[in-house]
């Protein structure tokens, strides 16, 4: 067994938030060691579905102290963003340990013990940056074992070309579900159906083709009138997308500003829905050998079910501290802030209407100051 390596700060996770935290710490003179289980920086982005681009603008999606180059497009493709993350780590001279699997983090007196393979660590402070999308959630619908088709989570989906000529059900209408449904329709699936339990607000990526949705989030998130903003936003969304109820999608069940989470960004879904290439159904009740029975009792046959049903953080498997991790697996404390537990910090777990990458940049700069003061004993 190898000796335990010591560091002032360990960052668990080297996605965008973890890298930004490491870069911001380095900028204030604090060296951190970032641990990453993947074989490469940006690997998660590379493996996501082919048509994926950032839904946020290039100018507001860069990490701390090193912007995305202006030569990149307004909405950066996933592979190009993965390349930017690698370039960021090189440029900022970050110490990222790839192929390092963290199994447990626990307090050890006044410091922390990070149990990992192939190398364990001791640290004065630990920052969790594993993100909200660590472990895919695939529901266990009644009768699922009898379904003779293929079931896959959206995390395993790559391209609609793989399902040309097939009858596909997408379950869930978050950003991934809506974009995957559009991709399937565009690339020749025989039928595309989307199961919607809770209709979301849907916003064009560029309202009227001119105003980026992110700009509205940046402008209005600080305004202390979320209900009023959501009422106004509903009018704008209706103008931007039309009345989707006539196409089977019910009235939106929540508002971005009151719920403090982003609307679904439309990058083709509404067009395909209006063209009749996507059919909306209610939630899945159960599976049959040939397909699905929906909550309204209607049954349809499918060859493939894509579960765009979200993720768990899986934090509670690594950090067994109920005082820090809530029952839903999310941190009890705001990202980028001091926590009541000495030496424990989080980044990249908060939902936002301004863009996750924008918030990670801001939170990492704030966190760097907080951690620096902590290490100096000013806490």
HELIX and SHEET records of a PDB file:
HELIX    1   1 UNK A   16  UNK A   27  1                                  12    
HELIX    2   2 UNK A   43  UNK A   46  1                                   4    
HELIX    3   3 UNK A   58  UNK A   60  5                                   3    
HELIX    4   4 UNK A   78  UNK A   91  1                                  14    
HELIX    5   5 UNK A  144  UNK A  146  5                                   3    
HELIX    6   6 UNK A  154  UNK A  156  5                                   3    
HELIX    7   7 UNK A  160  UNK A  163  5                                   4    
HELIX    8   8 UNK A  175  UNK A  186  1                                  12    
HELIX    9   9 UNK A  213  UNK A  220  1                                   8    
HELIX   10  10 UNK A  226  UNK A  241  1                                  16    
HELIX   11  11 UNK A  244  UNK A  247  5                                   4    
HELIX   12  12 UNK A  256  UNK A  259  1                                   4    
HELIX   13  13 UNK A  269  UNK A  274  1                                   6    
HELIX   14  14 UNK A  315  UNK A  318  1                                   4    
HELIX   15  15 UNK A  356  UNK A  375  1                                  20    
SHEET    1   A 6 UNK A  95  UNK A  97  0                                        
SHEET    2   A 6 UNK A  32  UNK A  35  1                                        
SHEET    3   A 6 UNK A   5  UNK A  12  1                                        
SHEET    4   A 6 UNK A 121  UNK A 128  1                                        
SHEET    5   A 6 UNK A 111  UNK A 117 -1                                        
SHEET    6   A 6 UNK A 101  UNK A 108 -1                                        
SHEET    1   B 5 UNK A  95  UNK A  97  0                                        
SHEET    2   B 5 UNK A  32  UNK A  35  1                                        
SHEET    3   B 5 UNK A   5  UNK A  12  1                                        
SHEET    4   B 5 UNK A 121  UNK A 128  1                                        
SHEET    5   B 5 UNK A 344  UNK A 346  1                                        
SHEET    1   C 2 UNK A 135  UNK A 136  0                                        
SHEET    2   C 2 UNK A 311  UNK A 312 -1                                        
SHEET    1   D 5 UNK A 150  UNK A 153  0                                        
SHEET    2   D 5 UNK A 304  UNK A 307  1                                        
SHEET    3   D 5 UNK A 167  UNK A 171  1                                        
SHEET    4   D 5 UNK A 191  UNK A 195  1                                        
SHEET    5   D 5 UNK A 279  UNK A 281  1                                        
SHEET    1   E 2 UNK A 202  UNK A 204  0                                        
SHEET    2   E 2 UNK A 264  UNK A 266  1                                        
SHEET    1   F 2 UNK A 206  UNK A 207  0                                        
SHEET    2   F 2 UNK A 211  UNK A 212 -1                                        
SHEET    1   G 3 UNK A 284  UNK A 287  0                                        
SHEET    2   G 3 UNK A 291  UNK A 294 -1                                        
SHEET    3   G 3 UNK A 299  UNK A 301 -1                                        
END                                                                             
